[in-house]
Amino acid sequence: MTREEALIHARAAALRAHDLAVEAERFARNPDSRSKVPAFAAAGSVWADTAKAYAAIGAAQPETETIHG
């Protein structure tokens, strides 16, 4: 996996984490949906951890050179 690929995966995972957090917040505001909050929050947390892992992988990879000319 290249640095760029890892960072692409990190961004996608961070977006999933954000979307799940938004849903958890939406469910928390509705008394009839509050039972869904823990599952959405947990899923968001897993995606956030995944984003951090991919970011760490990307950070460990060498940058690829871009030749301009």
N, C-alpha and C positions, 0 to 999 in steps of 0.2 A: 504494500500500500504506500502510495506516495504521500508527501506532506499535503498536497492540494486535495487528494481524495479524502484523507482523514479530516481535513477541515470542512470539506463539503458535508461529510457525514455528521460532524459535530454541529454544524449549522442546522442541518435537518432535524437532528435530535433535540436541539435547543428549541426549535420551532414547535415540535411536538409537545415538549414540556410546557412551553408557554400556552399552547392551545388547551392542554388539559388543565392547567391552572385557571385559565379563564372559565372553562366549563365548571370546575369545582366551585369557583366563586359564584357563578350563576346559580348553581344548585344550592349553595349555602344561603342564598337570599330567598329561596322559596321553601317554606316549611314542609311542603309535600315532597320535596326532592332532597331534603337534607341527608337522607340515608345513603345517597349516592356519593356524597362528598368524600368520605374516606377512600373509596376505590379510585376515584379520579385523582385525588391528591397523591395517593401511593403510585399510581401509574405515571403521573407527572414527575414524581421524585425519581423513579427508575429512568425515565427519559433524560432528566437532568444529569443523573450520574453517567448515563451513556454519552451524553454530550461532553462531559468533563473527560471521560476516558478517551474519546476520539481526539479531543483537543490535546491531551497529553501525548497521544501517539503522534499527532501532527507536529507537536513541538519537538519531539525527539528525532524527527526525520530531517535530513539535510534539505535546505532550500534548493530548488532547481534553478539553474541559471537561465536567465532570459537574455537572448542575444538580440540586441536592437541593431538595425542597420539596413 
